[in-house]
Amino acid sequence: MGVFSALTTAVSGMTAQSYALENISGNIANSRTAGYKRVDTAFADLVPDAALNRQVAGSVAAFSQATNSIQGDLNPTRIDTNIAINGDGFFVVDQRQSGVGANTQFANQNLYTRRGDFDFDANGYLVNGAGYYLKGLKIDQVTGQLIGTQPEVLRITKEQFPAKATTSIEYRANIPAVPGTTQKSQGGSEFLNPASVTAAGAAPNPYAGNAAVMGNNIGSFLATSIPGGSVTVYDELGKATSVEMRWAKIDDGDSTATPPTTGTWGLFIAQNTGATAAGDVAYVQAGQTITFGTTGQMVSPASGDIALPTMTIGGTTISGISLTTGGNGVTQNGDVSGQIDARSIRQDGYTAGTLDRVSVSAEGQVIGTFSNGQVVALAQVSVARFNADNSLKRLDGGAFEETIESGPPIIGLGTSQMVGGSVEQSNTDIADEFSKMIVTQQAYSANTKVITTAQEMLTSVFNIIR
């Protein structure tokens, strides 16, 4: 105790303030580092053991105080693969160990970071500016289910997205109760001329399933039917074929039936509109006729699905396609135009495509947009949360490592959200760091003054014996 103790205490104060200044300088140096978490300094007094009435203030020790749980500002970058976490959590990343390309070997260690400036490298890996590789779970493009349970390094290549054959055409339209056919406009009937339809090459019968219009009857058929719209469909190889539809009213239904009907219609698909001979099929009728009830709703077929016939259009065989109406998608109501009002014609097939663009959703899904118009979830970015974020061990490049004090990671976004096209900035506040620097400088100077004073007191002691 005494002057020498005062010297020791002042030295500990200078050491502690030097430590604080080192943290301040590091924070200022990383004020523009993406995802950086500043390090504050906490001080603790060290009191020597002594009797109650002989206790002294003691010296001081400095400790780091992490701010991993304090979020920095989110800065839009307009780079689709950049990701920021709005809320709690860390990206799960890994480090490259050896190899190149598809043969790259990784450390297989889960590290954690808030630095989300990820972008594709030449091999399809998502790497941030510090060289850490993003990890997550792949998604099955057919079922949409996650593949596996443990995060792995994500690699997204521009492989071709396979074609899908059309199996269903969603059709929503209103058919006029009185079709405005050419024959009707000329003072004739609005009904289909039965002589223009041949059932399996036999006698004309528009009520038969898969009846056909031959090339020599095209003129008569077109005069007694109305266009129903067209749609492009695809076969198994993705080859596109245009399907043109026409509707023809066959009769006014049967008011005595149960339930009563007010109109029977035939749906015809163009197979070869250039046919002219009696032996060449121009249009093929769908496998069943369509009837409507008194309220204009479809009553037959009851399911609302109309099976299209197998046919060859422009050298491409079309089969296994059904027209889906949802039961009430096709109606028969009055329309002064006499034409079909097609509200929606959509099909579920597509040609093959290549990956055009990748983005990240708020739920953390990596979304791929392909040249064929398909938008598919390719992967799920893994996010880890900790019960004690500030107890993670800091590594180079803004990464962290799990410790006993932090507890094990909890995988999942929780209540957080991901913001695509953005990067989290450093949580360092320059103004606050300058304020702490001034306080640190003054505290350091005060400790040097204590040493100067102690030196003067010791000099006085030494002068006693002179």
N, C-alpha and C positions, 0 to 999 in steps of 0.2 A: 504494500500500500504506500502511496505517496507520489512523489514527483515521477519516479520511474514508471509506476503504474499508469500515471497520466500520459506519459510518452507512449506506452504500449497501447493504451486505449485510443489515442489520437491516430496512431499508425493503423489500427484496425478500422477506424473511421475512414481514413484516406483509402485503404484497400477496398472497403465496401463501396465508397463513392466512385472509385475507379471501375469497379465491377459494374455499377449502375451506368456509368458513362459508356462502357463497352456495349451494353445492351442498347442504349440509346443510339449509339453510332450504327449498330447493326440494323435497328429499326428504320433509321433514316435512309441507310443505304438500300434497303429493300422496300422503300415506300412505293415503288412502281413494279414490284415483283408480283405476278399473278398468284393469287391464293396464299400469299405470305401471311403468317400470323405473328404479330409483334410479340416480343418478350419483355414483360415488365420486370421490375426488381422489387423484391420484398426484403425488409430488414427485420432482424431479430436481435434482441439484446442478450448478451452473455453475462450473467451475474455470478460472480464467484461466491462460493459458500462462505458465510460468515455469520456471526451472531446478529440477532435482530437489530440491535442498536449500532452495529458496525457495518451494515450492508452498504455497498456503493452502487452507483449507476451501472458500472461494468462496461465492457466493450461491445462491439456490434459485428454481426455477420450478415452477409448479403446472399440472397437466394433468388433463383429465377422464378418468375410467375408467368405461366403460359396463358395465352388468350385464344386457345383453339376454338372455343365455343362462341367467340364474337365474330359475326359475319362482316365481311367487307362489302363495299358497293358492288353491284352487278353492272358490268359494262357491256352493252351490245357490241358485237363484233361483225355481225352479218355473215359469219362463217358457220355453216349449218352444223358442223361436227363439234364446235365449241359448246361446252356445257357448264352451267353454273347450278349449284344446289341452293335453292331458296329455303333455308331452314337448317335443321340439324342433319349431320351425316357427312361421310367421306367417300370419295370414289375408291374402289378397290383396284389396285394396280400391281404390276409386277415389273421386274427388271430383266433385261436381256442378259444371258449368260454367255452364249456362244452361237456360232452358226449364222447363216444368212437366209433370207427368203423363207420358203416353206419349211426349211430345215432349222429355223431359229430355235435355239434352246433357251428356256427361261429358268429363273431361279426357283420357280414354284413356291414362292413365298408371298403371302398376302401383305402388302403395304397399303397405306392409306394416304390420301391427299385431297386437298380442296382445289388444287390447280387443275382447271378444266379446259385448258387451251389445247384440246385434242384435235388431231388432224391425221389423215391417212398418210402412211409412208408408201414406198413403192411396192410393198408386199401385202397391202390391205390391212395392216395393223393400225389401230388408233393409238397414237403416241402424243404425249403432251410435250411442252417446250423443255421440260427437264429430263426427257428421255424415259419416262415411265409409261408402261403399256396398260391400256384400260382392260379390265376384266369384267366378265358378265356371263350370262347364260344364253345359248343359242335358242331360237324359237323355230319349231317345226312349221314350215311354210304351208303345209297342207292342213294340219290340225290346229295350228296356233298355240300348241302347248309348249311349255319350257322343256328343253332337253337337258337332263342332268340336274344336280342339286348344288354342286360345288362350282364357284366362279372359275372361269378359265379365260385366258387371254383371247380377246375377240379378234377374229380375222374375217373381214368381209371383202370378198372378191367380186369382180364384175362378171360373174358367170351368167349364162343365159337362163332366163326364167322360162320354164317349159310352157308350151301351148296347152290350152284346155279346149276340148271339143264342146260345142254348144249342146246343152241338154234341155234347156228351158228358155222360152221366150215369154217375158212378162208383157201382157197386152191389156191396155186400158183404153176403151173407146166407147163411144155411143153410136149405135147404128140407127139411122132414121127409120121410122115405122113405114114410111113410103119412100123408097129409094129413088133418087133423081136419075134414072137411067136414060140413055139415049132413046130407047123405045118409048119410055114414059113421056119424055119431052115431045115426042112426035105424035102423041095422042094414044099410044098403045098401053099395054099392061105394064105394071111394074115388076111382074114376076119373071123368073128365069125361063127362057125358051127351052123346054125339056128336050127338044130335038138337037140342041147343041151339046148335050151331055150323053156320053156313052158309058154304060156300065160293063166293064170288063170286055169290051168289044162286041157286046150283044145289043139288045134293044135299049133305047134311051131310057134312063131311069135316074133322075137326080137324087132320089132318096137312098140309093145304094152307096155303101161305103166305098171309098177309093174309086169313085167314078172318074172319068177323064173327059177332057175336051180335046178333040183331035184338031189337027191343023186346018182342015177344011171347014171347021165350024167356029174358028176364032172370031170372025166378024159378028156372028149371031150372039156368041157368048159375051163379047165385050159390050154389045148394045143392050144386054139385059143384066148387067152386073155393074158394081161400083168399086173403085179402088179402096183398099183397106190399109195401105201403107206398106212399107218395106223395111227390112232389117238385114244387116250383115251378120252371118253366122260363120262358125269356124269348125273345121274337121279336126281329127286327132293330131294332125301335123301343123295345125294353125293356118291352113289355107282358107282364105276368105271367100265366101259366096253370098251373093245378094238374094234374099228371099222376098219375092213380091207377092202380096196377098190381094185377093179380090173377094167380095161378098156378093152373093146373089140370093134374093128372096124367092123361096120356093112356093109358099102358100101363106094364107092368113091364119094358120093354126086351127085348133079344134076347140070351140067354146064348150063342148060337152065333155071334154076330157077331164080327168082328175089328176092334177089341177088343170083348169082350162088354160089353153095356150092362145097367143095372139099373133104368132108368126113363126115360121120355120125358115131357117137360112142355111145355105151351104157356103163353106169356106174353101176357096180354091187357091192353090199355090202354083205360080208360074214355073214351068219346067223348061220350055223352049218356045218363047214367044215368036220366034221366027219360023215355026213350023207351018207348012202349007198343005202337006199331003194328008190324006185320010188315015194313013197308018202311023203318023207321027203325033206323039202326045204333046200338046201345048200347055195345058193346065191339068193338075191332078187335084181331086177333091179330098178334103180331110176325111178321116176315117168315120165320121159321124156327123149328122146334121145337128144344128143348134136351134133350140126352141126357147121362146120367151113367154112369160106369164102376163097376167093382166096389168101388173104394175111395172112392166118393162124390164123385170129382172129375169136373168137366165134361169130356166128350170131344167134344161137338159143340154149337156150332161150335168148331172147333179154335182159332180166334183168341181166343175168349172174348168177342168183341164181338157184340152182338145188335142188329140194325138195327130201329129202331122205325118203324112205318108212318106215312105222311103222313095227317093227319087234321085235322079242324076241331073244336076244343073251345071252347065258349062264344064262337063267332064268330072265334076266333083260329086260324089255320092253323099247325100244328106239322109241321115236316119237317126231314130231314137230321140227326136225332138218333140216336146209337147208345148202347146200354147197355154200358158197359165193365166187365168183371169181372176183367181181368188174368189170366185163365186159371184161377185158383184162388180167386177171390173169391166164387164161388157154389158151394156144395157141397150134396150130398144125403146127409144123415146122419140117424140115428134121433133123434126128438124126441118125448117123451111128450105134449107139448102139442098136437102135430099142426099147429102154426102156424109161420109163417116167422119166423125170428130175423134181422131186418134190422140188421146191425151198422153199416152206413154207407150213406147215400144222399146223394151230393153231385153238383152239376152245375156247369158252368163258365160259365154266362151270368149276366148281371146287368142291372139297369135303369140308366138314366142317373143320375148323382149330382153333387153339388156338393162343393167342398172344405170340409171341416169343421175340420181340424186339421193343423198342420205340426210336425214334429219333426226332429231330426238324429241320425243313427246314429253309432256309434263309428267307422265308416269314412268319415264326412263326407258321407253322402248325405242330402239333404233329402227326407224321407218325407212324402207327402201321404196323409191318411186322408179318404176320401170318404163321403158320406151313403149310398151304396149298398153300403158295407162293403168296398170295394176299398182296398188299401193299396199305393201306387205310389211308386217313387223318381222324383222330379221333377228333381233337379239334384245335382251333385257339387260340394261346396265346395272351392275351390282352396287349397292350403297350400304355402307356399314355405319352403324351408330354405336356409341359407347356410353356407359353409365358415367364415366369420368373422362370426358374428352381431354381435359387439361393435364391428364396424367400420361398421355401418349409420349413416347420418346421421339424427339425430333431427329430427322435425317436430312441429308443434302437434298436440294431440289424441291423443298416444300413437302416432303413425304414424312410420314409418321409410322411408328412401329408399336405394336401392341405391347403392353407391360402388365405385370401382375396388378399394379395399382389402377390401371384403366379398366380392367375387366375384359372379358371376351367380347368380340364384336356381335352386334345384333344386326343381321342382314335384312334389309328392307327400308323403303323410303319413310315409312311411318306417316307423319303429317306433313312432311316436306314435299317440295315439288322441284322438278328440274326445269331449267330455262334454257332452251336450245338457242344457239346463236349468240351466247353471252359468256362472259368470263368473270369470275369473282376477283376483284382487285385486293390489294393488300389492305389490312385493317389498321395500318399505321396512320395516325393523325399527325402531320408535320407540326402543326401549331402546338399540339400537346407535347410532342417530343422536345421542341425548343423550350417550352416552359419547364419541363423536367430537367433539361440541360442546364438552365440558369440556376435552378435550385441545387442541382448536383454540384455545379461549379462553386457556388457560395458555401455549400457544406464542406467541400474539399478545402477551400480557402480557410474556413473556420478551424478545421482540424490542423492545418499548418500553423495557424496562429497559436493553437494550444501547444504545439511542439516548440515554437519560438519562445512562448512564455515559460515553458518548463526548462528550456535551455537557459534562459535568463536567471531563473531561480537556482539552477544547479551552479551557474557561474558565481552567484552570490555565496553559495555554500563553500565553493572552492576558495573564494577570496577570504574566508574567515581565518584560514590557517596561514595566510601570508603575513 
